[in-house]
Amino acid sequence: MSVTEIRNAPARVVDESDPRFRIAAARRILHREGLDSQVGGHVSLRVPGEEAFLVTPFQYFDETLPQHVSKVGFDMDVLEQGTLPASVGITFHASIYRARPDVQCVIHTHARNMSVLSTTDVPFDVYYDYAALLLDEVVPWVDDPQLVPSEEGELMVEVLGDRKALLMGHHGSLHVGDSLEHVTMEALIMELCAGYQLAAMAVGGKPLDRTRAESYRTAYLKYGFREQMWAANYRRLLRSDPDLFAVLRAG
């Protein structure tokens, strides 16, 4: 599709609860916080009651509009084509959704701090208290020189287990969870905390002890930290991304 065709393509009639709109908002929030991936990276959301998911195309995260999002079956058939084609390399989303009924959202980014941390043999840890939200939830990638793309999803499922995040060596990270809002905020928090960890390690800093980390995690979950973070970041989009909210007025 040409640039002119993309510009002239009719916008979907959506409201703020539309999952395609929420995906676009999530991508733009991630972009604002440094989790863009050039034209790589994906955000997907399970379609309730179907063996399918909504997923984003090749584009910068702050470009995303609801009409760009496609619906893809677990068999990788495109069921509803967005105005931009769905990214390639998304088979692992289907693998995760099949294996993990608890997962409603999958996010993959090439964010800087997590990508740098993934090149070390050091695990993600609680060097900054927000990281307590991901205590025991982050696993490292297992390099397999014999891996072929068709098997990547199965290996990701195996390595991830029942955890929330995977550091993909020399590449980026993968995040899964029970809602788009939670997973978006956990990805954002993990990137922030990876930056603190790299800086702390450079000056000989040490992670929090487990008892204090668990205490922070309990408090953050009790007081809805992820929900408050989503709401605050969403409010910021009202000022920074008028083109996204213009879609609502167009509908």
SULWO-V171648 format. One record per helix or strand. SS is the DSSP state (@ for helix, = for strand). FROM is the first residue (numbers start at 0). TO is the last residue. If there is no record, write none. Layout:
BEGIN
SS FROM TO
SS FROM TO
END
This chain:
BEGIN
@ 2 7
@ 18 31
= 41 45
= 51 54
= 56 56
@ 60 62
@ 65 67
= 69 72
= 77 79
= 85 85
@ 90 98
= 104 108
@ 111 116
@ 128 133
= 137 139
@ 148 159
= 164 167
= 171 176
@ 179 201
@ 209 221
@ 224 239
@ 241 249
END
